Amino acid sequence: MDIETLRQAQQQLLQTEGQFDVIALDKKISRIVGGHIDEPSYWRDSERSVRYLARFKESPDSWTKVDAILEYSNLLETKYFGLQILEQLIQTRWKALPRDQCEGIKGYIVSMILDISSDAEKSESMKLLLQKLNLVLVQIVKQEWPRLWPTFIADIVGSSRNGQSLCMNNMTILRLLSEEVFDFGTGLTSARAVQLKQQFCGQFESVHELCHEILENSDNAQLIYATLQTLHGFLDWIPVGYVFENNLIDLITTKFLPFPAFRSIAVQCLIEISSISIDDNPQYSVKLVFLLRKVMEVMTEQVPLSVDFVQSYANGAHEEQKFVSNLAQLLVTFLKEHSKIVEILNVNPTEEQQDTKKAHMLALSYLLKISQVEDTEVFKICLDYWNWLCLELFRDSPFDSTEHPLIDSLRRLRENHNETPRRRLYTSTLSELRLLMISRMAKPEEVIVVVNENNEAVRELVKDTDSVVLYKTMRETLVFLTHLDYRDTDRMVLENLNTLCWAIGSISGAMHEDDEKRFLVTVIRDLLGLCEQKRGKDNKAVIASNIMYVVGQYPRFLRVHWKFLKTVINKLFEFMHESHEGVQDMACDTFIKIVMKCRQHFVMIQAGESMPFVNEILQNLNSIICDLSQPQVHVFYEAVGHIIYCQSDRAIQEQLIEKLMLLPTLFGVRL
């Protein structure tokens, strides 16, 4: 196509009087969408075409050519362009048009939709055009309904009975209208949005009857799927009677959930139903309990708990993974919103209650299984519920802090023998959850020596990321789990010591001091022993970073155990000579972190000591910092500066400063 042809097309295109040349418009758009980008003139010609099309689109009379474009164009892209012009007109100038023109446009769009959607083959071959026509119609409905088009809902419902293909497209139109009115509200004033919502709710009965009729009687899988999709868009706003006062839940769980073709959309519908607050309505409670029991019945038949969820998810297709994610969302939504109606706390439950309790326990087991899959987004969905559950149980019976030994003993006796029925219901679930949380503990930002995908120990610092947010949520959950049963947490952490240091650091302050002392001493002792046993600098570096992280998280313990604090600091000084990347950095960072929490103890003469520890540090200053880089020395000096600042005796403070600055003075080092 030469430049002269394009110029002629431009002149014909922008001619506003006389017969409109659709072929010229096709040429312009064809050049953009059908040209070869490797042609020398492609980008220049395309840029011109885009400018010309923009000018045509902005022309106030361009919409009058749309009927010719739709009727005579041979390009789908050109027809789509014409509908964009019409959509812009409806959104910006509809109220200014004469009434007969509005009726003409409306009638033309409706007739085109009916013509295409009445034929299944034509609907499929012209799918993109039909989608755009539907969107344009919805924009018209937003302007016209109900005052100027009061029969719209009746027209849609009535025409739906004239053919399955037409009915399927009508479902799409209803869903798009619902999204525009209830979800997006684009181009609507708040008053207009409220009016449309009220109108939709008021006329919903006939739409509900149509959907119910299709779900009950149709054997057309595509129509059923489209209806479920549309119903899914309705469920968060329709009056709850349409959900609970019929057999809708039974239809979804029994007729569609068991079949792979409908499984995913069925679960999405159940998620919306589960999110509805029922305000202790007994009739609705029965329906929701039935929902959970039927879902668990289908799950145990199709995906039993014996399945390896981790492996199956990793090897599964996208649709299967999406189903697992949706199932997690369903269980989380239901259990958070309706836990009270499925928590059976009776000592002697009825047979009906036993079935409900079984379904509840199964739901928890499935959620634990899903929580194990290697997908962070799926895990976040599950974690949302676990965090909520632990907080709920903690609020039911909070942990009462006390330092009195007798009261402490009574507390432990109460924990063992006077556990609340609700907490007892979740005992086994929480025990499994503790192990899960510990094994999946997210990385905190303080840990900077990690093993990468090549099995190499490297330095890594993470701040302000999803990983840190995830860590904080997991930490909070694990703290609640520790409060609920510290012995179980203690046992699990100690059994998995080498891989659980992040989890250990996360529960700092969650135990009583005596429990924390015994726990932490055991942890550090075993970590130090592990450090001695392991060979290879990479292994020792990882363990060293774990030791430093854990001790840095327990300042309360360090402040009341001087000998342990001194041992830890001396160990940090050893790590300052370690040449492996990241270890010296973390040793210096941990040193200043501990100093900021315990600095007063460095300037005191402790029991069994002949001088304050800061004096020992200054006496051995050269041997401590000799292998550090200049930035690391700066951190070390800053830490010692904080210690010296705590010395209240001004004369002693000046002596300490002189000793600290002696090395830089002697060697002319500039700090």
N, C-alpha and C positions, 0 to 999 in steps of 0.2 A: 504494500500500500504506500503510494508516494505522498509527498507533502501537499501537492495540489489537490489530491482527492480529499485529504483531511480538511483543507481550507474550504472546499466546496461543501463538505458535510457540516462544517461549522456554520456557514452562512444559512444553510437550509435548517439547521437545528435551532438557531436563534431567531428564525423568522416567526413572529407571533401572529401573523395574519395569513389567511389562505390555508391551503392543505398542508398539514404537518407531515414531514418526511421521516417516517419511522426507520426506513432503511439507513438514512444518514446517522441516526442515533445508534443503530446497531453497529455501524462502522466504527464510531467513536469507542463504544464500549468493547467491541471486539479487539480493537487495537490494544486496549489496556489488559484485558484478561486472556487474549489469545496470542499476543505477540511473543517473539523469542527474545529473551533478555540479552542474548549474545549478539543480536543485531546492533550495528553501530547507531542506528537512528531510533532504537526502541525507547530509551529513556527520554530523549527529547520529544518524540511524538507523544509518548504517554503523558508527559507533564503538560503538554498543550491540551491533550484530550481531557485531562482531569480539570484543568482551568475552565475549559469550555462547558463541561458538564456542570461544574459548580455555578457558572453564570446562568445556565439554563434552569437549574434547580431553584435559584434565587429569583427568577423571573416571576412576577405576581400572577401571570396567566399560565404558568407551566402545568398546573394541575388539570387544566382543561384538555391537555393532550394525553392524559393518563389512559383514558378509555381506548384511544387509538394505539397507544403503546401496548396495552395488554392484549388488544385484539389482533394487531398486525405484526408485532415483533416476532422474530424467529429465535431470539436469544432469551434464555431464562434470566440471565443477569440484567438484561434491559428491562424486563417485566418487573424484576425485583427493584430496580432503580425507580421505575414508575410508581410502585407502591410506597417507596420511601418518600417521594414527593407528596403523595396523598396523605400519608401518615403525618407528615409535618404540617400540612394544611389543617388536618383535623385537630391537632394539638394546639395550633396557634391562631387559626382564623375561622374556626367552625361557626362560632356565634355570629360572625359578621356576614356569613353567606346567606343569600335568600333561601327561604324555606324549601322552595321547589328544587333548588340545587342540592340541598342537604338530602332531601328524599331521593333524588336521582342517584347521588353517590351511594347512599345506603342500599338502595335497591340493586344497584349494579354490583356492589361487593357481595351482597347476599346471594344474588343469582350465580355469580362466579363460584362461590364456595359450594353452593348446592350442586352445580354442574360437575365440579371436580370430585367432591366428596361422595357423591351418590354412586360413583363407579370405583370399585376397589382397585382395579388396574390403573386407572387414571390417578387416583389418590397416591399410589405408590410412585408412579413415574414423575408426578409433579409435586412431590412431597414438600420441597423447599418453598415453592410458590404458595402452596396451600397453607403452610405455616405462617408465611408473611401475611396472607389474606386474613387468617384468623386473628393475627395481632392487630391488623388495621380495623377489623370488625370490633374487637374489644375496645379500641380507642373511640369508635363511634358510640358504642354502648355506654361508655363512661360519660359521654356528652348528652345522650338522648334519654337514657333509661333513668327513672320510670316515667317522667312527665310526658315526653314526646314519643316514647315507645313502650307503653305500659304492658304490651302483650309479649315482650321479649322472652321471658322465661317460659310462658305458655307456648310460644312459637318453637323454641328450642326443644322442649319436651315433646311437643306434638310431632315435629318433623323427625324426631329420633326413632319413631316407630315405623318410619317409611323404608328403612333399610339398615343393615348392620354397619356398612361402611360409613353411611351418613351419621349414624348414632355414635360411632367411634370418634368421628371428628367433632361432633357436638360436645362430647365429653371433654375433648381438648379445649374447646372454647370456654366451657364452664370452668375448667381448671385455671385457664389463663385469666379469666375475669376474677376468680377468687384470689389469685395471686396479686393482681393489680389492686384490688380493693382492700384486701386484708393484710398483705405482706409488704408490698412496695408503696402503693399509694402515690405513684408518680403523677404529677400534674393535677393533683386533687387538693382542694382546700380541705381543711379539717372538717368543716361543716358538711361539705359535699361527701367526704369519705364516710362520715357518720350516717348520712342519708342513704348512701348505697349499701352500707352494711346492714342497716335496719331493713331496707327493702329486700336484700338477699335473704336475710333470716326469715322475713315475713312470707316470702314466696318459696321457701325451701322445701316445703312438704312434697310438691309435685316432683322436684328434682330427686328427693330422697326415694320416692316411690319408684322412679325410673331406675335409679341405681340398684335398689333392692330387687326389682324385677329382673334386671340383667344378672345379678349375682345368683339369684335363685334359679333362673331358668335357662340362661344362655349356655351354649356349648361352644361358642366362638372364643378361643383362647385370647386372641388379640383384643377383642371387645372387653372381655373380663379384665384383662390387664389394664387397659385404658380406664376402665371404670374404677378399679382399685387405686390407680394413680390419682384420679380425680377425687375420689373419696378421701384419700390421704391428705389432699389439700384442704378438704372441708373440715376435717375432724377437730382442728384446734379452735374452731369458732362456732360451729353449729350448736344449737341447744342440746344439752346432754341427753335429753329424752330420746333423741334420734339415735343415740349410741347404745343406751342401756335398756330401753323399753321395747326392744324387739330382739330378733335372733341374729343381729349383725355379728357379735363376738363369736357366736357359735359357727356362723358361716365362714368367717375368716380362719378360725383355728381348726375347724374340722374339714372344710371343703377345699381350702386353698393352701394353708400352711404346709401340709405334708408333701405338696408337689413342687419340685424344683423350679418349674416355670413361674410359679407365683410366690415362692417362698420369701424372696427378698422384699417384694413390695408388701406382702402380708405382714411381715415383721415390722416394716415401717409404719403400717397402719396401727399395729398393736402398740408401738411406741407412743404414738399420738394418743391412743385411748388410755394408756397407762399414765400419761401425764395429766389426765383430767382429775381435778380435785372433786371428791364426791361428798365431802362434809358429813361423814358418818351415816350416809343413807344406806340402810340395811339391804334394800333391794339391789342397789348398785354394787354393794360389797360382795354379794353372792355372785354377781356376774364377773367381778374382777378376780375372785378366788377361782372361779371356773376357768377364766382366761389363763391364769398361771398353771393350773393343773393340766389343762389341755396342751399348753406349750411344752411342759415338761414331759408329758406323755409322748408327744411327737418327737422330742429330742432324744429320749431314751430309746425309741425305736430306730431312729435314723442315725444318730450320732451318740452312741453310748459313751459313758464316762471312761470306759476302758481304752478308747481311742487315744493315740498319742497326738494331742492337740498341737504341740510345738512342731512336730515333724509334718503333720497333715497341713497345717497352716503354711509352713515354709514351701511345701510342694504343691499347694493348691492353686487353682486358677483364680483370676481376679474376682469373679463372681462368688466363688467359695469364700475368699478372704473378706469380701464385702459382707457376706452373710454373717460371718463370725463377728465382725465389727458391729453390725446391726443387732445381732443377738445380745452382745454385751450391753449395747445401749438400751435395749428393751429390759433386760434384767436390772440394770442400774436404775432406770427410770421407775420401774414398778416397785422395786424394793425400797427406794427412797421415799416414794410418794405414798405407798400403801403397806408399809411394814407392819403396822398395827393389826391389820386384818388377817395376816398370815403367821404372826408370831403366836404360836399356841403354847401357853405357859401352864396350862392345867396339868396337875399331877396325873389325873385319870381322864384323858381326853376321850371324846366319843369317836366312833369310827370315821365320821365325817371330818372331825378335827385331826385325826391321825393322818388321813389322806392329804389334808392341807399342810400339815407339818412336814410330811414326806416331800411334797412338792417344793416347799420352802427350802428344805435342806438340799434338795437336788439343785435348786436355782443357785444356792451359795456354792455348791460343788462345781457347777458349770462355770460360774464366775471365777472361781479359783483356777480352774483349768485354762480358761481364756486369758487370765492374767499372766500366764506363763509364756504365751506366744511372743516371739521376738518381733514385736511391732510397737514402737513407742506410742503411737497414737491410740492404738487399741488399749495399751496398758494405762494410758491417761484416763480413758473412759472408765476402766475398772477402778483405778485409784480414787476417782471421784467418789465412788460409793464406799470403798474401804475407809477412806478418811472420814466420811460422814458417819459411818457406823461406829467407828472407834470413839469419835467425839460424843455421839449419842449415848453410848454405854458408859463413858467416863462421866457424863453429866448425870446419869442415873445414880451413880455411886462414886463421887469424886474422891480423889486421894487426899487425905488429911495429913499435912506435914506436921511432924512433931519430933522433938529431940529427946523426949523422955523415954528411957529404956522400957519401963513397964507398959506405957501406952503403946510403944512400938510393938511389943510382944502381943498385946491384945489386938492390935491392928492385923498382925499376921494370922492370929487365931481366927479373927473375923473373916479374913480373906479366904481361909481354907474351909471354914465350916458354916459361914453365914452368907454365902454368895447369893446375889439377887437372882431370881428365876430367869430374868431376861438375859443377864450375863451368862448364866449357866447354859442357856439355850445355844449360845454362840461359842462355847469353850473350845470345841474341836476345830471349828472354823477359824477362830482367832489364832490357835496354835499353828495351823497350816499357813495362815496369813503371815505370822511372824517370820517363819522360814522363808516365805516368798519375798517379803520385804528386805530381809537381810541379804538374800542371794541376788536380788535385783537392784540393790542400793545404787542410786545414781551418784555420779562423781561430784563431790563438792569442789568449789573453786580453789580451796587451799592446796589440794593434792596436785603436785606438779611433776611427779615422776610416775609414769604409767607405762604399760606394755602396749605397743602399737600392733597393727595388723601383721607386721613382719616378725612378731615375737621379740621385739627389741625394746629395751627400757629407754624411754626418752622423756625429756622435760616438756610439760604442757601446762599452760595456765588458762583457765576458762573463767570468764566473767560475763555477767549479764546475758546469759544464754538460756535456751529452753532447758538445758541440762541442770542449770543452777535452780531454776524454778521447780523442776521436777524433784530435785534433791530436797528442797525446802518442804514440799508437800509430803514426800516420803518420810522425811525426818519427823515432821509433826505427827504423822500416822504412827510411826514407830515409837515415839514418845508416849502416845496414848496407849499403845499396845503394852509398853513397859509398865505404865501405871496400872493397867488392868491385870497383869500377871508378870511381875518382874522376874520371878524365878524361871518361868518358861523362856523369857527373853534372854536371861542370863545363860541358861543352859545351851540354847541354840547358838548364841554368839560365840561362846567358848568352844563349842564343837566345830565351828567353822572359822577359826581364828585368822588363818592366813588370808582369807578372801573377804573378811568382814570388817576391816578396820574403819571403813567409811561409816558403816552402820553403828559401830561402837562410838565413834565421835559424835554421831547425831543424837545420842540419848544422854549426853552430858547433863547432869542436874535432875534427871528423871527419877533417880533412886535416892533412898535415904543414905546418909553419909557412910554409915557402917557397911551397908551393902555395896556402895560405890567403891569404898576402900578395898574390900576383899576382891571385888570384880576387877578393878583396874590393876591392882598388883599382879593378879594372875595373868591378865592380858599382857602387860609389859614384860613380865618374867618370861612368858612363853614366846613373845616376839623376839626378845633378846636371845633366847635359846635358839630360836629358829634362825636368827641372823648368824649365830656361830656355826650352826650345822650346815647351812647352805654354802655351796661353792659357786664361784663366779661373781664378778663385780655387778653384773646386771641384777642378779637375784638379791644380792646384799643391798643394792641401791633401792630396789623396790621396798624391801622390808624396812630399811632405814627411813624411807619416806613415810611409811605407815606408822612407825614408832613416833616420829616427830609430829605427825598429824594428830595421833591419838592423845599424846601428852599435852599438846597445845590446846586441846578441847576441854581439859579438866583442870582449870585454874583453882577451883574450890578445893580440890584434893591436894594440889601442890602447895597451897598456902598453909595447910595444917600438917604437912608431912615434910619437914625440912630436909631430912636425910634423903628422902626420895627425890625432892626437888634438886638437891645438889648433885645427886647421881645423874639425873636427867640432863642437867646443864653440862656436866662433864662429858656426857655422851654426845651432846651436841657439839662440844669442842672437838671431840674425836672426828665427828662427821665433817667438820670444817677442813679436815685434811684429806677428805675423800675426793679423788679426782674425777669420779664419774659425773657426767653432765647432770646438773640440777640438784645434786645432793648438797653441795656447799650453799647454794642459793636457799634451799629450804631450811638448812641448819641455821643460817643467819635470820631468815624470816621467822622461824619458830622461836629462836632466842629472843628477838625483840617482842614477839607476841606474848611470850611468857613473862618477860620483864614488865610489860605494860600492866599485867594483871597481878604480879607478885613482887614488884620492885622494892617495897619496904623491907622485905626479908633479906635482901642482899646487903643492906647497910647495918643490920643488927648482928650482935655477937650471939650466935645460936648456941644452944646447950651442947657441950662437948667440943666446942670450937674455941680457938685462941684469938681469933680475929674475925671481923666481918668478911663475908665471902667476896665482896667487891675488892678487898685488899689482895686476896689470893689471885683474883682475875688480873689485877693490874701488875702484880709481881710476875705473872707468867704471860703477860700481854704479847710479847714478841713471838713466843712459841705457839700461842693460840692462833694468831692472825697471819703467820708467815706464809701460808699457802693460799690466802684469800686474794681475790682480785680487788681493784680499787673500789668499785661500787659495793662489793661485799664488805670491805673494811668500813665504808661509810655507814652501812646498816649497823655493823657491830658497834662502831663508835656512838651512833645515835642511841643504841640500846643502853650502853654504859652511861651515857649522858643522862638518860632518864633515871638510872639507879642513883647516880651522884646527886641529882636534883632532890632526891628524897632525904638526903643527909641534912638534918636540921641544924647541926653545929657548923657555923660558917667557916671557922678555922679548918676543921677537918675536911669540909667540902672543898676548900681551896687547895688543900694538900692532894686530895684525890684528883682534882682537875689537873694539877701539875704533873702527877704521875701518868695520867691518861695522855697528856700532850707531850710527854717526854720523847717518845719515839719519833713523832713527826718533827719535833724540834731538832733532835740529834741528826736525823737523816735528811732534813730539809724537804720533807714530804708535805705536799699541799693537800689538805683534806677538802 
